[in-house]
């Protein structure tokens, strides 16, 4: 029996098994069996089917956390990396040929992770007993750095060729589309779905009109916008790329975050700039600038709105919209944490305070002021300042934060330079570097008002910038190098 036939039979069997478990779960109203069946099917598929790009894309973009017992929101990417490592060692053991690998751990990356490891040794952080205890140990923040190191170190082993990199970009786009189609309908769902999403590790807030606000949604939209503008990364018809572009912007708007809107705009204009489409860049910049001025000066009209709803991202421009939604309060909440972080950084500027170190953190005081103060201290100890550079300086010291800024700036510049230099000699890698440079710029926006610098997507893109350098065809002085007919047609679009 051929492998394709076996693969089809296996997929049919897994689908039938999952359908039966879903039917039983719906019938009895207990959904743990369904989630367990999904995990079993996913594990079997990951082990049996060849290749790593689909697994890596799924691990990076999956917004859900496996509901493991005794562990709250265990990172899904850690499980997938474990499965990929198991597959890699098995393939290496049974393969008669030497498997190719590429080093994606640059010197600056190694220096940064080395300092993180040394800082952990100076003040070790261990997980709480049974995943939940009274103390804040800071282990989860260091676990994030460990996962980021694993991603960067293993990336060149899992994606060693240009063909693998091409598949990776396609699977990233498919993954973004799948999760957008899953999450967008849930915005209009009821509170019961919000409880289930929180249980699965998805942070859920609410619009002022009562609809769910899924803050992860704009990240998928940014990826969709990027690949829709770079046809060699996701080869398809122009009509489908337009559809992908519009769905991406819909996800950014429905996500309802100001950082998501800024990230989408940063990616959009960065790609236009790197593709040297100066006319489109100027035209759209003028349109958006004029629209922004109109929204800014229409503040009195927005004061009349009782439910801001999906207009919330525009609160980055309009003060009345920020006042009528929770955006103003969210900004004040961040500012309080930034001010406290700066004060504490001044006390330990060189090596930082590390993560954790709070005893009896979950035993609250009786007064409201005491509760707010304790919550503020918890955000300081867990990397929840909502500014990754301040988080890094607070926990690891100002030199570590400066090194992180250098890493980001250098990789953005290097990828942008390659995007220009390889436009004629290697169009695919030119667009790959364009994607990486633009999305790193967008993630700088996200880090400045949101996530910590141990973000998995950030280090995944940083590792890809190193990988792209190894896989690029060096530009030569020869004019019009040979490219495929398909690439020429797509570049011309």
N, C-alpha and C positions, 0 to 999 in steps of 0.2 A: 504494500500500500504506500502511495506516495506521501511525501510530507505535507503537501498542500491539502490533500484529502484528510489526513490526520488532524491538521490544524483546523479545518472546517468542522470536523466532528467534535473536536475539543471545544471550540467556540459554541457550537450548538448545545453541547452538554452543560457548559457553564451557564449559558443563557437560560436553559430549561431549569437548572438547579436554582438559579437566582429568582426566576419567575415564581417557582413553587414557594420559596421562602418568603418572597414579597406577598404572595397571596395569603399565606398563613399569618403573616404579621398584620396585614390589614384586617383579616377576619377576627383575630383575637385582640387587636388593638395594642399589641406589644411589638415595638419596632426594633428591639435589640437583635432579634434573630435576623432581620433584614440587613442590618448593618454588619453583623458577623458574617453573613453569607457574602455580602459585597467585599469584605476584606479577604475572605478565602478565595473568591474568584479572582480578585485583583492580584493576590500573591501568586496563584498558579499561573496566571497570564504573564506576570513579570518574569517568573523563573523559566517558563517554557519558550516564550517567543524570543527570537534573537534581537540583538541591538540594544542600545542605550538611549538614543535621542528621545524617544517617546517617554521613557521612564523619567529622564531628567526634566523634560518639559512639564510633565505631570507633577513631579515633586516640587518644582519651583512655583508653579502657579496654583496648585491645589489649595483652596482657602480653608479646607476642613482639617480638623485634627482628629486622629483616631480616638474613639472613646475607650481608652484602656482603663482597666480597673486600678485604682489607687494612684493614678497619674493624671493630673489635670492638664489637658491640652498639650500632650506630647507632640513635638514637631514631626509632622508627617514626612518631611524631607529626610529626617534621620533614618526612618524605617526604609525608605526607598534606597538611600545610599548603602544601607546594610545589605539589601537584596542585590544591588548592583555589584558590590564588592564580592559577594558570594558567587555571582555569575562570572565575574572577572577571574577569580581564582580557579573556578572549575574549568573555564575555557582555557586558561593558561596551562592547567595541568594536563588536559587531554589533547591540546593542540600540538601538532608536530612542527609547526612553524613558529617563529618568534613574533609575538604580537607587537605591533608598533605602538609607541607611546610618545607623548610630547610633554615636555616640562612646562607647566603653566604657573609655577610658583616662582615669581620674580624675587629679586633680592629685597626690594622694598616691602613686598608682602611678607616674606620670611622675617624681616626685621620687626614688622608690626606684630605679627602673631607671636614671635619670640618674646616681645615685651609683655604681651597679654599673658603668656604662660608664666613668665617670671613674676608678674604682679599677682597672679593666682597663687604661686608658691609662697609669696610673702604674706598672703592672707588667704589661706585655702577656704573655698566655699563648697560645702557638701549639700546634697539635696535633703529636703525635709523628710522625716520618717513618713512612709505611706503617702508621700506626695503632698501632704498638707499638715502643717504644724503651726505653732504659735510664732515662730521666728521667721524672719526674712533673711535667708542665707546668701542670696545673690547668685545661686548656682545656675539658674536658668539663663542669666545674662552670659555667663561664661560658657554655658552649653551652646548658646547662639554663636559665639566665636569659634567654638570647636567644630560646629557644623559648617560654618563658613570656611574654615581651614580645610576641612574634608572636601568640600566642593571644589575649592581652588586646586588642591593637591591632586585630586582624582580626575578632574575634568579632562586633562590631556590623555588620560588612559581610556576614558569612556568615549571621547570624541576625537580620535587621532587623525582623521582624514577630512578632506574637503567635502566628500560625499556625506559623511556623518554630520558635519556642520550644516550643510544644506538641509538635511533631514531635520536637524534640531530646530532650525528657524521655521520650517513648515509645521512641525509639531507644536512649537510655541504658539503659532497663530491659531492652529486648530484647538489647542487647549484653552486659549483666551476666548475663542468663540463659544466653546462648549460651556465654560463656566459663566460667560455672560448670559447665555440662553437659560442656564439654570437659575441664576440669581435675579435677573431682571423681573421675571414674573413674581418672585417672592416679595418684591417691594410692595406689591398690592395685596399681600396676604395678611392674615390676622396675627394677633399676638402669640397664639399657640405656635406658629411657625418661628417666631422670634425666639421662643424658649428652646425649641429644637436646634436652631442655628447656633445659639449660644452654647448649647451642650456640645455641638460639633466644632467649637472653636472659632466661629465667625462672629466678629464684633458687630453688634446691631445697635443702632441708635434710632431716633424717630424724627421725622419731619414734624413741623408744627401743625400739619394737617392730619397727623396720626399715621401716615404711611411709614413703612420701614426704611431706614437709611443704612445701606450696606457700604461701609467705607472702603472695602476692598475692591468694589466694582470699577472705580476709575483706573486702577492699575491694569486691568484687562483691556479697557478701552484704549489706553495709551499704546499698548502693544499692537492692537488692531489698527490703530491710526498709523503707526510706524510701518508695519509690513505692507499696508495698503498703498503707501507712497513709495515703496521700494520693491518693484515687481520681480526682481530676480530672487528675492528671499521667499516669496510665496507666489510662484508662477500660476496665473489664472487669467481669465478674461478681464477686460477693462470694466465691464459692467459689474462683475463680482467684486472687483477691487473698490469700486465706488460704493457698493453695498457694505463692504467691510469697513470702509472709512466712515460711513454714516452710522453704522451700528456702534463703532468705537466712540464717536462723539455722543451718541445716545447714552452709552454706559457712563461716560464722564458726567453728563448732566444729571442722570438719575442717581448717581452715587452721592450727589449733594455735598461734595467737599470742595473747599476753596483750593486746597493743595492739588486735588485732582484736576481742576480747571487750569491751574497754573502749569502743571506738568504737561497736560495735553498741548497747551499753547507753546511751551518750551520745545517739545518734540516737533511740533508742526513747523515752527519757524527755523529750528536748527536743521531739520532735514532739507527744507527749501534752501537754506544758506549753503549747506554742504554740497547740494546738487547744483549749485550756482544758478538757480532759477531766480535771478534778481527781479525780474518783472513781477512774477507771482508773489515773491517775498514783499516787495513794495506795495503791491495792490492789496494783499490781504492784511498787511500791517496797517495800512491806511484805513481799511474798512473796520478792523477791530478797534483801532484807536478812536475813530469817530464814534463807533458804537459805545465804547467805554465812556467817552465824554458825554454822550447822550444819557446814558444810565446814571452817570454821576450828577448831572444837572437836573435829572428828573426825580430828585429825592422826595419832593413834596408829594408826588403822585404815589410813590411807594409807601409813604406814611399812611395812606388810606387802606392799604392791604391788611387784612386780618390774618390770612393764611399765606405765608410766603411760599411754602412748598418747594418745588423744584427750582425756584429762583434763588435758593440759598447760596449757590456758588458765586452769584453776582455780588454777594455781600463784601467780597474783596474790594469792590469799587464803591458800592453805595453804603453809606453809613446808616440810612433808614432801614435798608434791608437787613443789615447786621443787627440793628436794634430790635426789629420785629421778629427776627428769628433768634435761635440760641447762639448765633455766631459771635455776637459781642461778648456774651458770657464765656464762651469757649476761649476767646482771645485773652480775656482777663485771667482765666484759669491758667493759661500757658505763661502769661507774663509773670504771675506770682512765682511759678516754678523756675523760670529763667533767672529772676532776680535772686532767689534763694541759692540757685546753683552757682551763680557768679560769686556770691558771698563765700560759699564753701570752697570754691576753687582757689580763692585768694589765700585760704588757710593752708592748703596743700598743693601748691602750684606745680611741683616737679613730678611727683609720683601718684598724686591723686589719693582718693579715699577708698578705692576698690568698691566692689558691689557688696550689698548685704550688710550684715553686722547689726541687725535690729532684733532685739529680744522682746518677746511678748507683743509682737506687732499687731496681732489680731485681737488683743484684749483692749477694747475701746474705753475711753473715758466717758463720763456721764454728760459733760457739757458739750454743746455744739462746737465751741471754739477748740476744745481739746481734740475732738474727732477730726476737725479740719487740719489741725496741726499734725496729728499723727498720720493722716493720709498724705500730707505734704512730705513728711519725712520718709514715708514708704516709697513715694515716687523718686526721691533722691537715692534711695538704696537699691532700687530695682531697675534703674535706667529708664525711668518714665518721665524724664524732664520734657519730652517732646521737642527736643533739639539735639540731634545726634552728636554734633560737635561739642556742645556743652556737656552732654552725657559722657563723652569720651574724655574730655578734660577733667571732669569731676571724678571719674572712676580710675582713669589711667594716667592722668597728668597732662599738662599743657604740651610737652614735647610729643606725646603720642597723638594728641589732636592735630598738631601741626604736621606730623608725618602723614596722618590720614588725609589732611587737606592736600598735601603734596601728591600723594598717591592718586587721589581723584583728579586733580588738575592735570597731572602728567599723562594719565591714561586718556582723559578727554582730548587733550591736545594731540597725543600720538595717534589716536584713532581718527581725529579730524584730518590730520596731515595725510594719513594713509588713504582716507576717502578721496582727497584731492589727487594724490599722486598715482593711485591705481585706477583712476577712472577709465583710462584707455587700455592699459595693459592687463588689468584683471577686474572687469566690471563687477563680478559677483562679490569679491572681497572688498571692493570699494563700497558697495552698498551695505555689506555686513559691518564694516567699520563705521559707516554713516549711522546705521541703527544703534551701534554701541555708544558712539559719542553722544548722539542726541538723547538716548535714554539715560545715560549717566548724568547729563545735564538736568534731566527731569528728576532723577533721584536725588540730586543735590537739593532741589526744591523741597522734596518730600522729607529729607533728613533735617532740613533747616526748621521745619515746623511740625515734625512728626516722629519718625522712627529713629532707632539707634543705629550706629554704624556697624553693628553686627547683623544687619539685615541680609537674609540669604540671597535675595534678588540682586542686591548691590554687588556682593562678592562674586556671584555667578557672572554678571556682566563684566566685572573687572578681570576675572579669569579668562573670559572669552576674548578680551582685548589682547591678552598675551598669546592665546591660541591663534587668533587671527594673524598675528605677526609671523608665527611659524608657518602658517599655511598659505600665506600670500605669495603670489608670483612677483618677483622683484621687477620693477619697471625698467625698461631698457630704452635706448635712444631710437630704436627702430620704430618707425611710424606704423600705425594701424596693425598691431599684432593680431594674430588669428584668434577669433572668438567664434563661438557657435552661432549659427543662424538664429536660433531661438533667443539667445542673449541679445543679439543686435536688435531684434524686433522689440523685445521687452524694454531695452534701454531707450529706444526711440519713442516709446509711448509716454 
